[in-house]
């Protein structure tokens, strides 16, 4: 009767034994099903593990929890666990409940008395914060920025005046555009970190003032997953 929050890799090309503890292998071997954002990503996750024949990664039941899942559907996801089964929850990449809808299921699990366990693993948000050199004592993750240009400008400038480190993610194909917008909205003195391709051989992390960013050639962020962190004058 346990919901296991399982870590996933930040890129499919990586080997899970280098980033995920062996305890996760043991859990995957014994769990009765997996809750994931998509069937494809779930099967790719399961395929990394060595099941005992005749069982294979294809035999594990999968149920979906993503942006299309209604709140009224969450209780049904918990039913097998309440009946005594052990299920895992996995994101497309990184840790569950960070930048995905898993937190709602975990909250409901607590309300229903379902045991929840978590396991260490890679998180692009936490890795970027650690590597940025910006404050880890006071920080906030804001997810995706506002899409409307005026709203985004107001959001960024408001946060710039708030003490601490402010963290955003953006879809890889919009990363460069978001960087250009940040450089237009932020003060020249504000520190800005761009962390891209985290945990990959092409990993890149650079923190410098907005003024310094403006003086150099823009990094190649097109279709590269990136985390954006900034800290203004009150850092």
C-alpha positions as CSV (number, residue, x, y, z in Angstrom):
1,X,0.0,0.0,0.0
2,X,2.6,2.5,-1.2
3,X,3.0,5.2,-3.8
4,X,6.6,5.4,-4.8
5,X,7.9,8.7,-6.3
6,X,10.5,7.5,-8.8
7,X,13.3,9.6,-10.3
8,X,13.8,9.7,-14.1
9,X,16.8,10.8,-16.2
10,X,17.1,14.2,-17.8
11,X,17.8,12.7,-21.2
12,X,17.1,9.3,-22.8
13,X,20.7,8.9,-23.9
14,X,22.0,8.6,-20.3
15,X,22.5,5.4,-18.3
16,X,20.3,5.2,-15.3
17,X,22.8,3.4,-13.1
18,X,24.9,6.5,-13.0
19,X,22.1,8.7,-11.7
20,X,19.6,6.6,-9.9
21,X,20.2,4.6,-6.7
22,X,19.9,0.8,-6.7
23,X,17.0,1.0,-4.4
24,X,14.9,2.2,-7.4
25,X,15.7,-1.0,-9.3
26,X,14.4,-3.1,-6.4
27,X,11.2,-1.0,-6.2
28,X,10.5,-1.3,-10.0
29,X,10.9,-5.1,-9.9
30,X,8.2,-5.4,-7.3
31,X,5.6,-2.7,-8.0
32,X,2.2,-3.6,-9.5
33,X,1.9,-0.6,-11.9
34,X,3.2,2.7,-12.9
35,X,1.6,6.2,-13.2
36,X,3.2,8.3,-15.8
37,X,2.7,11.4,-18.1
38,X,2.6,9.2,-21.2
39,X,2.6,5.6,-22.3
40,X,5.7,6.1,-24.4
41,X,7.8,7.7,-21.7
42,X,6.6,5.1,-19.2
43,X,7.7,2.2,-21.4
44,X,11.1,3.9,-22.0
45,X,11.6,4.2,-18.3
46,X,10.7,0.6,-17.5
47,X,12.8,-0.7,-20.4
48,X,15.9,0.4,-18.5
49,X,15.4,-2.2,-15.8
50,X,16.1,-5.9,-15.8
51,X,12.9,-7.8,-15.0
52,X,13.0,-11.5,-14.0
53,X,11.6,-13.7,-16.8
54,X,8.9,-14.3,-17.8
55,X,8.0,-10.8,-16.7
56,X,9.1,-7.9,-18.9
57,X,8.7,-4.1,-19.0
58,X,5.7,-4.6,-21.3
59,X,3.8,-6.4,-18.6
60,X,3.6,-3.5,-16.1
61,X,0.2,-1.8,-16.1
62,X,0.4,2.0,-16.9
63,X,-2.1,4.7,-16.0
64,X,-1.7,8.3,-17.1
65,X,-1.5,11.5,-15.0
66,X,-0.8,14.6,-17.0
67,X,-2.1,18.1,-17.8
68,X,-5.3,16.5,-19.2
69,X,-6.1,14.6,-16.0
70,X,-9.1,15.9,-14.2
71,X,-9.1,16.3,-10.4
72,X,-12.1,14.0,-10.3
73,X,-10.0,11.2,-11.8
74,X,-7.2,11.2,-9.2
75,X,-9.1,9.0,-6.7
76,X,-9.3,6.2,-9.3
77,X,-5.5,6.3,-9.6
78,X,-5.2,5.6,-5.9
79,X,-7.7,2.8,-5.7
80,X,-5.3,-0.1,-6.5
81,X,-2.9,1.2,-3.9
82,X,-5.6,1.5,-1.3
83,X,-6.4,-2.2,-2.0
84,X,-2.9,-3.1,-1.0
85,X,-0.9,-2.8,-4.3
86,X,2.4,-0.9,-4.8
87,X,2.6,1.6,-7.6
88,X,5.2,4.0,-8.9
89,X,4.8,7.6,-10.1
90,X,7.3,8.9,-12.7
91,X,7.7,12.1,-14.7
92,X,8.9,12.3,-18.3
93,X,12.3,13.5,-16.8
94,X,13.6,14.5,-13.4
95,X,11.8,14.1,-10.1
96,X,8.0,13.7,-9.8
97,X,5.9,16.6,-8.4
98,X,8.4,19.2,-9.7
99,X,7.0,21.0,-12.8
100,X,4.4,18.2,-13.3
101,X,0.9,17.4,-11.9
102,X,2.1,14.7,-9.5
103,X,1.7,16.9,-6.4
104,X,-2.1,16.7,-6.5
105,X,-2.0,12.9,-6.4
106,X,0.5,12.9,-3.5
107,X,-1.7,15.3,-1.5
108,X,-4.7,13.0,-2.1
109,X,-2.6,10.0,-1.0
110,X,-2.0,11.7,2.3
111,X,-5.7,12.4,2.8
112,X,-6.5,8.8,2.1
113,X,-3.8,7.4,4.4
114,X,-1.7,6.0,1.6
115,X,2.0,5.8,2.3
116,X,4.3,7.8,0.0
117,X,8.0,7.2,-0.5
118,X,10.5,9.3,-2.5
119,X,13.9,8.4,-3.9
120,X,16.9,10.6,-4.8
121,X,17.7,11.4,-8.4
122,X,18.4,14.2,-10.9
123,X,16.4,17.4,-11.0
124,X,17.3,20.1,-13.5
125,X,15.8,22.7,-11.2
126,X,17.9,21.7,-8.2
127,X,21.0,21.1,-10.3
128,X,20.7,24.5,-11.9
129,X,20.3,26.2,-8.5
130,X,23.4,24.4,-7.1
131,X,25.5,25.3,-10.1
132,X,24.4,28.9,-10.5
133,X,26.2,30.5,-7.6
134,X,22.9,32.3,-6.8
135,X,21.3,32.1,-3.4
136,X,20.0,28.7,-2.3
137,X,18.8,30.1,1.0
138,X,15.9,32.0,-0.5
139,X,14.6,30.9,-3.9
140,X,11.3,30.2,-5.8
141,X,10.5,28.1,-8.8
142,X,7.9,29.8,-11.0
143,X,7.5,27.1,-13.7
144,X,6.8,28.5,-17.2
145,X,6.8,32.3,-17.7
146,X,3.6,34.1,-18.7
147,X,3.0,33.7,-22.4
148,X,1.6,37.1,-23.2
149,X,4.4,39.6,-23.7
150,X,3.0,42.3,-21.4
151,X,2.2,39.9,-18.6
152,X,5.6,38.3,-18.9
153,X,7.3,41.7,-18.6
154,X,5.3,42.6,-15.5
155,X,6.0,39.2,-14.0
156,X,9.8,39.4,-14.5
157,X,10.1,43.0,-13.3
158,X,8.0,42.3,-10.2
159,X,10.1,39.3,-9.2
160,X,13.3,41.1,-9.9
161,X,12.4,43.4,-7.0
162,X,11.8,40.5,-4.7
163,X,14.7,39.1,-2.6
164,X,16.1,35.7,-3.6
165,X,16.7,33.6,-6.6
166,X,13.9,33.2,-9.2
167,X,13.8,30.1,-11.4
168,X,12.0,29.5,-14.7
169,X,11.8,26.8,-17.3
170,X,10.7,27.1,-20.9
171,X,10.0,24.8,-23.8
172,X,13.3,24.1,-25.6
173,X,12.1,25.6,-28.9
174,X,11.3,28.9,-27.0
175,X,14.5,29.0,-24.8
176,X,16.3,31.5,-27.0
177,X,13.3,33.8,-27.3
178,X,12.8,33.8,-23.6
179,X,16.4,34.7,-23.0
180,X,16.1,37.6,-25.4
181,X,13.0,38.8,-23.5
182,X,14.7,38.5,-20.1
183,X,17.6,40.6,-21.4
184,X,15.1,43.3,-22.4
185,X,13.2,43.3,-19.1
186,X,15.8,42.9,-16.5
187,X,18.2,45.6,-15.1
188,X,21.8,45.5,-16.4
189,X,23.0,44.8,-12.8
190,X,20.8,41.8,-12.3
191,X,22.6,38.4,-12.2
192,X,21.3,35.9,-14.7
193,X,22.2,32.2,-15.0
194,X,21.5,30.0,-18.0
195,X,21.9,26.3,-17.3
196,X,21.3,24.1,-20.4
197,X,21.7,20.4,-21.2
198,X,22.2,19.5,-17.6
199,X,23.9,16.1,-16.9
200,X,24.8,15.8,-20.6
201,X,28.3,16.0,-22.1
202,X,27.1,19.3,-23.7
203,X,26.1,20.8,-20.3
204,X,26.6,24.5,-20.1
205,X,26.2,26.8,-17.0
206,X,27.0,30.5,-17.0
207,X,26.1,33.2,-14.4
208,X,26.8,36.9,-15.1
209,X,25.2,40.3,-15.1
210,X,22.6,41.1,-17.7
211,X,25.0,43.8,-19.0
212,X,27.6,41.1,-19.6
213,X,25.1,38.9,-21.4
214,X,24.2,41.7,-23.7
215,X,27.8,42.2,-24.7
216,X,28.3,38.6,-25.9
217,X,27.0,36.4,-28.6
218,X,23.8,34.6,-27.6
219,X,24.2,30.9,-26.7
220,X,22.8,28.3,-28.9
221,X,19.7,27.4,-26.9
222,X,17.4,26.4,-29.8
223,X,15.8,23.0,-28.9
224,X,18.1,22.7,-25.9
225,X,16.4,22.2,-22.5
226,X,17.4,25.1,-20.2
227,X,16.8,26.6,-16.8
228,X,16.8,30.3,-16.2
229,X,17.7,31.8,-12.9
230,X,18.0,35.5,-11.9
231,X,18.6,37.5,-8.7
232,X,18.2,41.3,-8.6
233,X,19.6,44.0,-6.4
234,X,18.1,42.6,-3.3
235,X,19.9,39.3,-3.5
